[in-house]
Amino acid sequence: MSNYICVTCGVQYPESNEPPEHCLICEDSRQYIGLDGQKWTTLTELQAGHKNTIEEDEPGLVGISTEPTVAIGQRARLILSPSGNVLWECISLIDDATIEAIRKLGGISAIAISHSHFYSSMVWTQYTHVTAPSVS
């Protein structure tokens, strides 16, 4: 079973044997389905050909983006704070290198999502080892 990820918007769906028939995000009137129709990938496929870059945008603000670009080019920000780091938005690619880099920066205490494209790979089975209280 796999957690399928929509190629167009980057949102990951719950574990299933087959890709979902539809992406609820892309079917929204504010989004679109690509000209080639609905397409899916998996986290394993993304990990094979992509990597995340983690760069300080300014003091206390770290940008996390995926190369080559995935979906609509989502970019997350990690806001560093003495009372706990906040991840603003999510990205579709989660890998061991990114998890380790976030741990070294103090982990994640909270996640803020501005809109549905940024749910990305926020399927809890994938994220619990990043957000668990022991990550510090």
N, C-alpha and C positions, 0 to 999 in steps of 0.2 A: 504494500500500500504506500501511496505517496501523498504528500501535501502539494497539490498542483498550484502553480503560480500563473496568473494571467500575464501573457507576454505584453499586452497593450498597457495595462495600468499598474502591474506589479503586485497586485494583491494576492496573498496566499490563502488557499481554502483548506478546510479540515481534511484530514486524511481520508483517502478513498482509493478504491481499486481502479477507477476510471476517472479521467478529467471531468469536471462538472460540465453540464450541457451549456450553461450560460455563465457569464460573469455579471453579477448584479451591479457592480460598479460601472462597467462599460455600457450596460443597457440603460443607465440613467441618461436622461435627456441632456445633461451637461457634459457627457463623455461621448465616446464613440466606440464602435467595433471596427477594427481594421478592414481594409478593402479585401484582404484574403480570408476574412472571417475570424472566428474565435480561435485563438491559438494558446497553447499551454506549455509550460516548462516545469521543471522541478528544482528544488534547492540543490540537489546533487548535480544537475546539469549546469546550473549557474556557477557553482563552486569550481567546476572543471574548466571554465573559460573566462572567469571574471575574478577581480580582486577589488577590495575596498581600499581607498586612500583616506588617511586620517591626518588632517592638517589643522594647526591652530589658525583660526581666522583672525582672532584678536585675543588679547589676554582674557582668559576665562570662557572662551567660546571655541569649540573644536568642530570642524566640519567633517562629515563622513559621507563619501560618495563612492560610487561603483564605476569601475573602468573595465571594459567599455560600458557605456551607458546602458542601463536596463530600463525598460518600460518608458515612462515619460521623463526619465532623468531625475527622479526623486533624490533629494539630498537631506540628510539628517544633520541636526546640530546637537552637540552635547554641551550643555551649559554647566560649567564647573562651579560648585558652590560648597562652602565649608559645611553647610547643613544638609548636603546631599545633592548629587548631580541629577539634572533633568535632561532626558533625551527628548528633544523637540522634533517630532516626526520620526518615522521609521524608514528603513530601506528594505529591499527584497533579499539582498544577499547577506546571510549571516554565515560567518566562518570562524574557525578557531583563532586565526590571527586577529580578527576584529574583536572577538570576545576577550582575548588576552590584552589587547591595547586598551579596551574600555576598563578592564579590571585594574590595569596600571594607573589609569586616570582617576580611580576611586569608585568605579562601578556606576550603577544606575539606581537612583532612589525612586524616581517617578518618570512616567512617559506621558507626553502631551501630544495629541494628534489634532491638527487643525481641520482636516477633512478626509474623506474616505480613501483618496489615493494613497494616503500615507499610512494606512493600516499595514500595508506591505506584508512582511513576514512576521506579523504579530500573532501567530498561532502559538498559544501558550506552551504546547509541547516543545516548540523550538526555542522559546524565550526564557523558560523558567531558570535555566542555568546561568543566564546573564543577570536576571533581576532578583534572584534569591538574596535574602539578607546577608548570606555569607560572602557575597561579592563585595569586598572592600579592601 
